[in-house]
Amino acid sequence: MIPSIDHFQHHSAITMQRYSNFILIILLLAFQSIQAQENLTRLDTVLMLENLRKLSHDNAEGRRTGTNGAEAARRFIIKQMETLGVKSLNKGYRHDFTFQNRQGKTIRGENVIGYIKGEVQEAIVITAHYDHLGVRNGQVYNGADDNASGVAALIAMMAYFKRNDPKHTIVFAALDAEEMGLQGAKAFLEDERVPQDQLRYNINMDMISINDKNELYVAGTHHYPELKPLVEQVSALPIQLKIGHDSPDLGKEDWTYQSDHGAFHRRGIPFLYFGVEDHPHYHQISDTYENINRMFYIRSAHAILDVILLLDEY
């Protein structure tokens, strides 16, 4: 039986949910004046945090590609798309693909893709991978920051653009099998059901909710310097929107090919990647909802939205 991440059977989970919501309300009230100044109300942040919590719950079993946990996450994302009225490129939003892992085993993955039609056909593709590491030695790797945070922000942006018509068509792609070598992104760019000639830009979100220094990095402007002025226009204080991690001379600190945007870059599609530097919870069982930085996450999502809005007018 495939687990549900919408419903919880234990009173402890319900109690934790109520406690978490209470803490969130207190946080939002405490930062009310800051929110007004920073305009952090365009995204439904309460729902965004709740969706992050659900996607990183034990019921999702770490969302490893090819598992029941990944299917539970897909069903959850599809339900959000249906509820919001986002259009489907393929029946049921599902785009299946197969690939071979390093052991030569054929693995089946599935991207979830929807879109909102704009005034022009040229599209901005917003991506976030929903897969993670699964269950190892009986322990669930929940992947709250990596990358339930990006997927929950993706869903919040769907809701925003349903209320605010974009100029460009916006494609929302929740991608599978990033942890297995960017397989979902590669499949997306080979999918005949996707109008490849209309893909203009890629915005990729991967790990945007944990950073104690209030630093969110933007990679991509080294390769596409024409996008740098757009990033520089965004006033993201007190969060620091930092440009970097995209130059070949940085070695392992070059993030150009370290998440799904790498597949777009190989196709010559300009990208901006938003993410944080590695932290103690990266690929650990401690990457849980309880350990995300909530106000940093809210600010990060709004800063990314600001850049997308500028790109939409570009």
TITORGU-105995 format. One record per residue (C-alpha): x, y, z. Coordinates in steps of 0.5 Angstrom, whole numbers, padded with zeros to 4 digits, always signed. Example, Ala and Ser with C-alpha at 12.3 -4.5 7.8 and 13.67 -1.06 7.14 Angstrom:
<atoms>
+0025-0009+0016;+0027-0002+0014;
</atoms>
This chain:
<atoms>
+0000+0000+0000;+0003+0007-0002;+0003+0011+0004;-0001+0018+0004;+0003+0024+0006;-0004+0028+0007;-0007+0024+0013;-0003+0022+0019;-0006+0017+0024;-0003+0018+0030;-0005+0024+0035;+0002+0025+0036;+0003+0028+0029;-0003+0032+0030;-0001+0035+0036;+0006+0036+0033;+0002+0040+0027;-0002+0044+0032;+0005+0046+0036;+0008+0047+0029;+0003+0052+0027;+0002+0055+0033;+0010+0057+0033;+0009+0059+0026;+0004+0064+0028;+0008+0067+0033;+0014+0068+0029;+0009+0071+0023;+0006+0076+0029;+0013+0077+0031;+0016+0079+0025;+0009+0083+0022;+0013+0090+0022;+0019+0086+0018;+0014+0083+0013;+0010+0089+0012;+0017+0093+0010;+0020+0087+0006;+0013+0085+0003;+0013+0078+0005;+0006+0077+0004;+0005+0075-0004;+0007+0068-0003;+0002+0064+0002;+0008+0062+0007;+0004+0058+0012;+0001+0053+0007;+0008+0053+0004;+0011+0051+0011;+0006+0046+0012;+0007+0043+0005;+0015+0043+0006;+0013+0039+0013;+0008+0034+0009;+0013+0033+0004;+0019+0031+0009;+0015+0027+0014;+0016+0020+0015;+0010+0018+0011;+0014+0020+0005;+0020+0015+0006;+0025+0020+0004;+0022+0020-0003;+0027+0015-0006;+0026+0015-0014;+0023+0008-0016;+0019+0007-0009;+0013+0008-0006;+0015+0014-0002;+0017+0018-0009;+0010+0016-0011;+0006+0019-0005;+0010+0025-0006;+0008+0025-0014;+0001+0024-0012;+0001+0030-0007;+0004+0035-0012;-0001+0033-0017;-0006+0034-0012;-0004+0041-0011;-0003+0042-0019;-0010+0040-0020;-0013+0044-0014;-0010+0050-0017;-0012+0049-0024;-0005+0049-0027;-0005+0046-0034;-0002+0039-0035;+0002+0038-0041;+0001+0031-0041;-0005+0027-0038;-0005+0027-0030;+0001+0031-0030;+0006+0025-0030;+0012+0024-0035;+0015+0018-0034;+0022+0016-0036;+0027+0010-0035;+0035+0010-0034;+0040+0006-0032;+0044+0006-0025;+0051+0005-0024;+0050-0002-0023;+0046-0003-0030;+0039-0004-0027;+0034+0000-0030;+0030+0005-0026;+0023+0008-0027;+0023+0015-0025;+0017+0020-0026;+0017+0028-0027;+0011+0032-0025;+0010+0038-0030;+0004+0043-0030;+0004+0050-0034;+0001+0057-0033;+0000+0060-0040;+0003+0067-0041;+0002+0072-0046;+0008+0069-0050;+0009+0062-0052;+0017+0063-0049;+0017+0059-0043;+0021+0060-0036;+0022+0053-0033;+0022+0053-0026;+0025+0047-0023;+0026+0043-0016;+0027+0036-0015;+0023+0032-0011;+0027+0026-0010;+0032+0024-0004;+0035+0019-0001;+0030+0014+0002;+0031+0010+0008;+0038+0007+0009;+0039+0002+0015;+0032+0003+0018;+0033+0011+0018;+0029+0015+0014;+0032+0021+0010;+0027+0026+0010;+0030+0031+0006;+0027+0037+0008;+0032+0042+0006;+0034+0038+0000;+0029+0039-0003;+0022+0039+0000;+0024+0046+0001;+0025+0048-0007;+0018+0044-0008;+0014+0047-0003;+0016+0054-0006;+0015+0051-0013;+0008+0050-0011;+0007+0057-0007;+0009+0060-0014;+0004+0056-0018;-0001+0059-0013;+0002+0066-0014;+0002+0066-0022;-0005+0063-0022;-0007+0070-0019;-0002+0074-0023;-0002+0073-0030;+0005+0072-0033;+0008+0075-0039;+0012+0069-0041;+0009+0062-0040;+0011+0059-0034;+0013+0051-0033;+0013+0048-0027;+0017+0042-0026;+0018+0038-0020;+0023+0033-0023;+0025+0026-0020;+0032+0023-0020;+0036+0029-0019;+0040+0025-0013;+0042+0019-0018;+0045+0024-0023;+0040+0029-0026;+0036+0024-0029;+0029+0028-0029;+0032+0034-0032;+0036+0030-0037;+0029+0027-0039;+0025+0033-0039;+0030+0036-0044;+0029+0030-0048;+0021+0029-0047;+0018+0030-0054;+0011+0032-0050;+0015+0039-0048;+0016+0044-0053;+0023+0045-0053;+0024+0050-0058;+0020+0055-0053;+0024+0054-0047;+0028+0061-0045;+0030+0061-0038;+0031+0056-0032;+0030+0058-0025;+0032+0052-0021;+0031+0051-0013;+0035+0046-0009;+0036+0047-0002;+0034+0054+0000;+0031+0053+0007;+0037+0052+0012;+0043+0058+0013;+0045+0061+0019;+0048+0067+0016;+0042+0069+0012;+0046+0067+0005;+0042+0065-0001;+0047+0064-0007;+0045+0065-0014;+0049+0061-0019;+0049+0062-0027;+0051+0070-0028;+0058+0068-0030;+0056+0064-0036;+0050+0069-0037;+0052+0076-0035;+0046+0079-0038;+0042+0076-0032;+0047+0079-0027;+0043+0086-0027;+0037+0083-0026;+0039+0079-0019;+0043+0086-0017;+0036+0089-0017;+0033+0085-0012;+0033+0088-0005;+0034+0082-0001;+0036+0085+0006;+0036+0082+0011;+0037+0076+0007;+0044+0076+0003;+0043+0074-0004;+0050+0073-0006;+0052+0072-0013;+0058+0066-0014;+0059+0059-0014;+0059+0058-0022;+0066+0059-0024;+0070+0053-0027;+0076+0056-0023;+0073+0054-0017;+0074+0047-0017;+0069+0043-0013;+0066+0050-0011;+0063+0051-0018;+0056+0049-0018;+0054+0049-0025;+0053+0042-0026;+0051+0040-0019;+0044+0040-0019;+0038+0040-0025;+0040+0047-0028;+0046+0043-0030;+0042+0039-0036;+0039+0046-0038;+0046+0049-0039;+0049+0044-0043;+0043+0045-0048;+0045+0053-0048;+0039+0055-0044;+0040+0060-0039;+0039+0059-0032;+0040+0062-0025;+0040+0057-0019;+0038+0058-0012;+0041+0055-0006;+0045+0055+0000;+0052+0052+0002;+0053+0045+0005;+0051+0045+0012;+0051+0040+0018;+0044+0037+0016;+0046+0036+0008;+0045+0028+0007;+0044+0027+0014;+0038+0024+0018;+0037+0031+0021;+0035+0034+0015;+0028+0035+0018;+0023+0040+0018;+0024+0042+0025;+0031+0044+0023;+0030+0049+0017;+0030+0056+0019;+0023+0058+0017;+0024+0066+0017;+0030+0065+0012;+0026+0060+0008;+0020+0065+0007;+0025+0071+0005;+0029+0066+0000;+0022+0064-0003;+0020+0071-0004;+0027+0074-0006;+0027+0068-0012;+0020+0070-0014;+0023+0078-0014;+0028+0075-0019;+0023+0071-0023;+0018+0077-0024;+0024+0081-0027;+0026+0076-0031;+0019+0075-0034;+0019+0082-0036;+0026+0082-0039;
</atoms>
